[in-house]
Amino acid sequence: MSKRYLAITLVITLIIGLGMHIPRKAAKKPFTVVIDAGHGGHDPGAIGYESSIPEKTITLAISNEIKKQAKNKKIKFLYTREGDDFLTLKERTALTSLEEPDLFISIHLNNSAKIKTGYKLFYSDSNQFADLSQQYCQIVANELALIGDPFPFTGIKQANFFVLKKTACPSFLIDLGSISKPKDLAWLTHTDNQAELASQLIDVIEQLEKHSH
């Protein structure tokens, strides 16, 4: 038996005896996104044209469509609600903080007939990640082909909504339009359009994940 073989055997024995192991590369944490479907339960949110479909139903449909379509393994999607449940604003932000996500997106609609047709983005300058939230809004605005027709992009605005300023991560709210307008309501409640909205939002989130590196 050679001296070299004995030396190798001794080293292996010492490693096993001391419980040593070859370190493995830690798995990379996925880019985690919380999707917040606005309102729910006894809180209907905005009410559609002629008291028809409430905001809570449409936001949940889009959120659930995102869940159905999301396949990217680099991104972990979480949801504040997956049914017609009521959560307070504090509960939404508390649930989000527990997950330590990289991004929080709140989906909403409005019922103002005076607001120009189109979608807009909001971020809060009171959020500790305000600069990054604003950057993400700009990326979304640049990438979102989504409702180019009949729903054009109408701007990025600053607003200190509770869920935006209290989430401990970059966050923004997307207002997808006014359901007080018959044409807008008809478009937003069509299942094919909701599926397209979800697809476009997933595409944008994938761009944000790449930007985060």
C-alpha positions as CSV (number, residue, x, y, z in Angstrom):
1,M,0.0,0.0,0.0
2,S,1.5,3.3,-1.1
3,K,2.2,6.2,1.2
4,R,0.0,8.4,-1.0
5,Y,-2.9,6.1,-0.6
6,L,-2.5,6.1,3.1
7,A,-2.4,9.9,3.2
8,I,-5.6,10.1,1.2
9,T,-7.3,7.6,3.3
10,L,-6.3,9.5,6.5
11,V,-7.7,12.8,5.1
12,I,-11.0,11.2,4.2
13,T,-11.2,9.6,7.7
14,L,-10.6,12.9,9.4
15,I,-13.2,14.6,7.3
16,I,-15.8,12.0,8.1
17,G,-14.8,12.0,11.8
18,L,-15.1,15.7,12.1
19,G,-18.4,15.9,10.4
20,M,-17.0,18.2,7.7
21,H,-18.7,18.5,4.3
22,I,-18.2,20.2,1.1
23,P,-20.2,23.4,1.1
24,R,-23.0,23.7,-1.4
25,K,-23.9,26.9,-3.2
26,A,-27.0,28.4,-1.6
27,A,-30.1,28.4,-3.8
28,K,-30.9,31.8,-5.1
29,K,-34.0,33.4,-3.5
30,P,-36.7,33.9,-6.1
31,F,-38.0,37.4,-6.9
32,T,-41.1,37.5,-4.7
33,V,-44.1,39.5,-5.7
34,V,-47.3,40.1,-3.7
35,I,-50.4,40.7,-5.8
36,D,-53.1,42.5,-3.9
37,A,-56.6,42.4,-5.4
38,G,-58.3,45.5,-4.0
39,H,-61.3,45.3,-1.7
40,G,-63.3,42.1,-1.0
41,G,-66.0,40.7,1.3
42,H,-68.3,43.3,2.5
43,D,-66.2,46.0,0.9
44,P,-67.2,46.1,-2.8
45,G,-65.0,49.0,-3.8
46,A,-66.2,51.0,-6.8
47,I,-69.6,50.0,-8.2
48,G,-69.9,49.5,-11.9
49,Y,-72.3,51.3,-14.3
50,E,-75.9,51.0,-13.2
51,S,-74.9,49.2,-10.0
52,S,-73.6,46.2,-11.8
53,I,-70.3,44.4,-11.2
54,P,-68.3,45.7,-8.2
55,E,-64.6,46.5,-8.3
56,K,-63.7,43.6,-5.9
57,T,-65.0,41.1,-8.4
58,I,-62.9,42.4,-11.3
59,T,-59.7,42.9,-9.3
60,L,-60.0,39.3,-8.0
61,A,-60.6,37.9,-11.4
62,I,-57.4,39.5,-12.7
63,S,-55.4,38.4,-9.7
64,N,-56.6,34.8,-10.1
65,E,-55.8,34.9,-13.8
66,I,-52.2,35.9,-12.9
67,K,-52.1,32.9,-10.5
68,K,-53.3,30.7,-13.3
69,Q,-50.8,31.9,-15.9
70,A,-47.7,32.5,-13.7
71,K,-45.0,29.9,-14.6
72,N,-41.7,31.6,-14.2
73,K,-39.7,29.7,-11.6
74,K,-37.5,32.7,-10.9
75,I,-40.5,34.6,-9.6
76,K,-42.6,33.6,-6.5
77,F,-46.2,35.0,-6.6
78,L,-48.2,35.5,-3.5
79,Y,-51.7,36.8,-3.1
80,T,-53.4,38.8,-0.3
81,R,-56.7,37.1,-1.2
82,E,-57.8,34.3,-3.5
83,G,-61.5,34.5,-2.8
84,D,-64.2,37.1,-1.8
85,D,-62.5,37.8,1.5
86,F,-62.3,41.0,3.5
87,L,-58.9,42.1,4.7
88,T,-58.2,45.4,6.4
89,L,-55.4,47.6,5.0
90,K,-53.3,46.8,8.0
91,E,-53.8,43.0,7.5
92,R,-52.7,43.4,3.9
93,T,-49.5,45.2,4.8
94,A,-48.8,42.9,7.7
95,L,-49.2,39.8,5.5
96,T,-46.9,41.4,3.0
97,S,-44.2,42.3,5.6
98,L,-44.1,38.7,6.8
99,E,-43.2,37.5,3.4
100,E,-40.4,40.0,2.9
101,P,-41.2,40.4,-0.8
102,D,-39.3,42.3,-3.5
103,L,-42.4,44.0,-4.8
104,F,-46.0,44.7,-3.9
105,I,-48.6,45.4,-6.6
106,S,-52.2,46.5,-5.7
107,I,-54.8,46.2,-8.4
108,H,-57.7,48.7,-8.4
109,L,-60.4,50.4,-10.5
110,N,-62.3,53.6,-10.0
111,N,-65.9,54.8,-10.7
112,S,-65.3,58.4,-11.6
113,A,-67.0,59.5,-14.8
114,K,-64.8,62.6,-14.8
115,I,-61.4,60.7,-15.0
116,K,-60.0,60.3,-18.4
117,T,-60.3,56.7,-19.8
118,G,-57.0,54.8,-19.3
119,Y,-54.8,53.2,-16.7
120,K,-52.5,55.0,-14.3
121,L,-49.8,54.1,-11.7
122,F,-49.4,55.3,-8.2
123,Y,-46.5,55.1,-5.8
124,S,-45.9,56.7,-2.3
125,D,-43.0,59.0,-1.5
126,S,-43.5,57.9,2.1
127,N,-42.5,54.3,1.3
128,Q,-38.9,53.6,2.4
129,F,-38.3,52.3,-1.1
130,A,-39.9,55.3,-2.8
131,D,-37.1,55.8,-5.4
132,L,-37.2,52.2,-6.5
133,S,-41.0,52.2,-6.5
134,Q,-40.9,55.2,-8.9
135,Q,-38.4,53.5,-11.1
136,Y,-40.5,50.4,-11.3
137,C,-43.5,52.5,-12.2
138,Q,-41.5,54.0,-15.1
139,I,-40.5,50.6,-16.3
140,V,-44.1,49.4,-16.1
141,A,-45.2,52.5,-18.1
142,N,-42.6,51.8,-20.7
143,E,-43.3,48.1,-21.0
144,L,-47.0,47.9,-20.6
145,A,-48.5,47.4,-24.0
146,L,-51.6,46.2,-22.2
147,I,-54.6,48.3,-22.8
148,G,-53.1,50.6,-25.4
149,D,-56.4,50.6,-27.1
150,P,-59.0,51.5,-25.8
151,F,-57.1,52.2,-22.5
152,P,-54.1,54.4,-22.9
153,F,-51.5,55.1,-20.2
154,T,-52.4,58.3,-18.4
155,G,-49.5,58.9,-16.1
156,I,-47.6,58.1,-12.9
157,K,-48.8,59.8,-9.8
158,Q,-47.7,60.1,-6.2
159,A,-50.3,59.1,-3.5
160,N,-49.9,58.1,0.1
161,F,-52.3,55.2,0.0
162,F,-51.9,53.2,3.2
163,V,-50.9,50.0,1.4
164,L,-48.2,51.8,-0.5
165,K,-46.6,53.8,2.3
166,K,-46.7,50.9,4.8
167,T,-45.4,48.0,2.8
168,A,-41.7,47.3,3.6
169,C,-40.7,46.8,-0.1
170,P,-41.0,48.7,-3.4
171,S,-44.7,49.0,-4.2
172,F,-47.2,50.5,-6.6
173,L,-50.9,50.6,-7.3
174,I,-52.3,50.2,-10.8
175,D,-55.7,51.7,-11.5
176,L,-57.0,50.0,-14.6
177,G,-59.9,52.3,-15.4
178,S,-63.3,53.5,-14.5
179,I,-66.2,51.0,-14.3
180,S,-68.7,53.8,-14.2
181,K,-68.3,54.1,-18.0
182,P,-70.3,51.4,-19.9
183,K,-67.5,50.9,-22.5
184,D,-64.8,50.6,-19.9
185,L,-66.8,48.2,-17.8
186,A,-67.7,46.0,-20.7
187,W,-64.0,45.7,-21.6
188,L,-62.7,45.1,-18.1
189,T,-65.3,42.4,-17.4
190,H,-64.6,40.4,-20.5
191,T,-62.7,37.2,-19.6
192,D,-60.4,37.4,-22.6
193,N,-59.4,40.9,-21.7
194,Q,-58.8,39.9,-18.1
195,A,-56.5,37.1,-19.3
196,E,-54.6,39.5,-21.6
197,L,-54.2,42.0,-18.7
198,A,-52.8,39.2,-16.5
199,S,-50.4,38.1,-19.2
200,Q,-49.2,41.6,-19.8
201,L,-48.7,42.2,-16.0
202,I,-46.7,39.0,-15.8
203,D,-44.5,40.1,-18.7
204,V,-43.9,43.4,-16.9
205,I,-43.1,41.7,-13.6
206,E,-40.5,39.5,-15.4
207,Q,-38.9,42.7,-16.7
208,L,-38.8,44.0,-13.1
209,E,-37.2,40.8,-11.9
210,K,-34.4,41.3,-14.5
211,H,-34.0,44.9,-13.5
212,S,-33.5,43.9,-9.8
213,H,-30.2,42.1,-10.5
